[in-house]
Amino acid sequence: MSPDIFESLMLVCFGAAWPFSIYKMIKTKKAHGKSLSFLIVILMGYISGIAFEYFGERNDVMFLYLLNTLMVTIDLILTIRYKAAQ
């Protein structure tokens, strides 16, 4: 079994939460309980994963890193927008 399957599974599990978070924030228009610093740390982790995939071992998980990075970026933008409105 390839170790890439475990990295893929990790990214799918982590990524599964972001659509729910984004949906809830769009629906409620509130960023209650959101931490900008937490989202930035998560974003930096995904960017580091992308850099590793780009400069190091390339495999099929790059798409998952990019997808998760996009979702965290959307969540971060919504958090900034709705925290400013509170």
C-alpha positions as CSV (number, residue, x, y, z in Angstrom):
1,M,0.0,0.0,0.0
2,S,1.3,3.4,-0.9
3,P,1.9,6.0,1.9
4,D,0.2,8.5,-0.4
5,I,-3.2,7.0,0.4
6,F,-2.7,8.0,4.1
7,E,-1.8,11.6,3.1
8,S,-4.9,11.7,0.8
9,L,-7.1,10.3,3.6
10,M,-5.8,13.0,6.0
11,L,-6.5,15.8,3.5
12,V,-10.0,14.5,2.7
13,C,-10.8,14.3,6.5
14,F,-9.5,17.7,7.2
15,G,-11.1,19.1,4.1
16,A,-14.5,17.7,4.9
17,A,-15.1,20.3,7.6
18,W,-14.5,23.4,5.6
19,P,-17.7,23.4,3.4
20,F,-19.8,23.1,6.5
21,S,-18.0,26.0,8.1
22,I,-18.3,28.2,5.0
23,Y,-22.0,27.3,4.6
24,K,-22.8,28.1,8.2
25,M,-21.0,31.5,8.1
26,I,-22.7,32.5,4.8
27,K,-26.1,31.5,6.3
28,T,-25.7,33.2,9.7
29,K,-23.4,36.1,8.5
30,K,-21.6,35.7,11.8
31,A,-18.0,34.8,12.6
32,H,-18.6,34.0,16.2
33,G,-16.0,31.7,17.6
34,K,-13.7,32.0,14.6
35,S,-10.0,32.6,15.2
36,L,-8.1,34.5,12.5
37,S,-4.8,33.2,13.9
38,F,-6.0,29.6,13.7
39,L,-7.1,30.0,10.1
40,I,-3.8,31.6,9.2
41,V,-1.9,28.7,10.8
42,I,-4.0,26.1,8.9
43,L,-3.5,28.1,5.7
44,M,0.2,28.2,6.1
45,G,0.2,24.4,6.7
46,Y,-1.6,23.8,3.5
47,I,0.7,26.2,1.6
48,S,3.7,24.3,3.1
49,G,2.2,21.0,1.8
50,I,1.8,22.5,-1.7
51,A,5.4,23.7,-1.6
52,F,6.6,20.2,-0.6
53,E,4.6,18.6,-3.4
54,Y,5.9,21.2,-5.9
55,F,9.6,21.1,-4.9
56,G,9.8,17.6,-3.5
57,E,7.9,14.5,-4.2
58,R,5.1,15.1,-6.6
59,N,2.0,12.9,-6.3
60,D,-1.7,13.1,-6.8
61,V,-2.5,14.8,-3.5
62,M,-1.6,18.3,-4.9
63,F,-5.2,18.7,-5.9
64,L,-6.4,18.1,-2.4
65,Y,-3.9,20.6,-0.9
66,L,-5.1,23.2,-3.5
67,L,-8.8,22.5,-2.8
68,N,-8.3,22.7,1.0
69,T,-6.3,25.9,0.6
70,L,-9.1,27.4,-1.5
71,M,-11.7,26.5,1.2
72,V,-9.6,27.8,4.1
73,T,-9.0,31.1,2.1
74,I,-12.7,31.5,1.6
75,D,-13.4,30.8,5.3
76,L,-10.7,33.3,6.2
77,I,-12.1,36.0,3.9
78,L,-15.6,35.5,5.3
79,T,-14.3,35.6,8.9
80,I,-12.5,38.9,8.2
81,R,-15.6,40.3,6.5
82,Y,-18.1,39.3,9.2
83,K,-15.8,40.1,12.2
84,A,-15.5,43.6,10.8
85,A,-19.3,43.9,10.6
86,Q,-19.8,42.8,14.3
